[in-house]
Amino acid sequence: MLDVCLLGTGGMMPLPNRWLTALMLRYNGKQILIDAGEGTQIAIKEKGISVNPIDIICITHFHADHVSGLPGLFLSMGNAEKTTPLLMIGPKGLAQVVNSLRVIAPGLPFEIQFHEIMGDEESIEFDGFTIDAYKVNHSVPCYGYSMRVHRKGKFDAQRAKAQNIPLKFWNPLQKGETVEWEGKVFTPDMVLGESRKGLKVTYTTDTRPTERIVEAAKDADLFICEGMYGEADKKSKARANRHMMMTEAAEIGAKAQPKEMWLTHYSPAMMRPEQYVKELRQIFEPLKAAKDGWVKVLNFEED
Amino acid sequence: MLDVCLLGTGGMMPLPNRWLTALMLRYNGKQILIDAGEGTQIAIKEKGISVNPIDIICITHFHADHVSGLPGLFLSMGNAEKTTPLLMIGPKGLAQVVNSLRVIAPGLPFEIQFHEIMGDEESIEFDGFTIDAYKVNHSVPCYGYSMRVHRKGKFDAQRAKAQNIPLKFWNPLQKGETVEWEGKVFTPDMVLGESRKGLKVTYTTDTRPTERIVEAAKDADLFICEGMYGEADKKSKARANRHMMMTEAAEIGAKAQPKEMWLTHYSPAMMRPEQYVKELRQIFEPLKAAKDGWVKVLNFEED
């Protein structure tokens, strides 16, 4: 089960009643946060989520609306007695930016580890899931992220029996462990069927449309995408500032065909993002204009 | 008329429904902000105040809950097309801290000027008002601030006539201007009576009680003071972290006798600051437990 919470839907600056765009992903006791703008820690508290077990923070880019909440969040994590390391993933320069901001958040009780993405894309493996970073097209280096949760194949008792694997090893093999016994080595692939469809959430903000985003959003159970402007006359502004029109986002959706799509990162001038939805659904039907605090629980498909 | 707005009442970390402590003072077209924590710019917007005309930001100290909102606030000020210089007043090291935070807020359309307070106290004169900084007793260098609005003496027509000052100069002299005419120099003090009582707001957070705070709050029309803890068993914690008990704040009020007193900077664990007020008013009757967004308009006394 992958628990997704879109903490805010604002772009550029926080507003009364609209937090800045940030995403919390929770899977198997791990918490992964994407971006932390001014007020993100308050949005987290509003949802009743503890900041202590945040394990990974992915940063899309170094504009203030995506990182200005880091010092306060770090201090609140320390205050919540986090002592395990925090892994931060982000563009080149991450350590320097975070350490500059830490001028007002020194002396934390946990270590911060940095993973700077150097190329156009990178996949980082964790126990049971992968985080894919892929470069997008903004005014400064910026990455989108996918989180893919893996699902092992089904245990095949017939195969286990046929290979004379003792019953007592079935359970560890099913969990993915390798077993040595009487000079023999039993590996999970000897008893598991093909990997089954896992879960995937793809997240993209602050970019012009690109084919790489389409590729990233393919097979996604949920695709969360910037929809900065709704009015057609904002297109030149979107181009100039390297942001995305809602219609452009919908067209990415139509090409990639994720199961569901949420728009976010609205311009502060946009009061009612939902007013565009009817028209956008002509382009891609599973599109929704998200609101602050939307939650979705993704489960593996039934066999 | 001096317009006072306490933007938030929280200490340590912002909470849902409680912004961090910060004060906005507006007088004669000037806006002075004291402290800018995470979310302060949202609190300002909630009150319908524009960030463009913020002229001066006073910083008490460099703990995150008092400065973490600066980068976002700067960007919003730039976005609101502020081009006039911003003066920042704060402890030694101010420029270094602010410039570190500006790693995520480069390229602003206005200049930032720094005034670092070097000694235990300093008074800075502006047109029509004075800002007094005075050192308090916290775990890091920290200052309290008073804003004093001056009021000229009454115009004395008898004296002006007796000195044969032509009628056409009465108005500029009344406004405080010096006039030269036919080799003579007329100065305001020749026609104005003694200065009259002005207005004074005193602000103190993040400190143990000190005699200097009592002195600062004397004659204040409004004294805004930290009241971090209410329960008596928090006294050792208050001592250790250099914060103030509500009763200690009330005792300062009783000694200084400001016209009105507001408590602020409540511990995140304190849910209902108002529960202590009845008891505290036994110590100092004009004390109130402020809430986010409290406003007070101070006017000169009637003659």
Interface residues (C-beta under 8 A of the other chain):
Chain A: M12 M13 P14 L15 P16 G37 E38 G39 Q41 I42 K45 E46 F62 H63 A64 D65 V67 S68 G69 P71 G72 L75 S76 N79 Q96 V97 S100 L101 V103 I104 A105
Chain B: M12 M13 P14 L15 P16 G37 E38 G39 Q41 I42 K45 E46 F62 H63 A64 D65 V67 S68 G69 P71 G72 L75 S76 N79 Q96 V97 S100 L101 V103 I104 A105
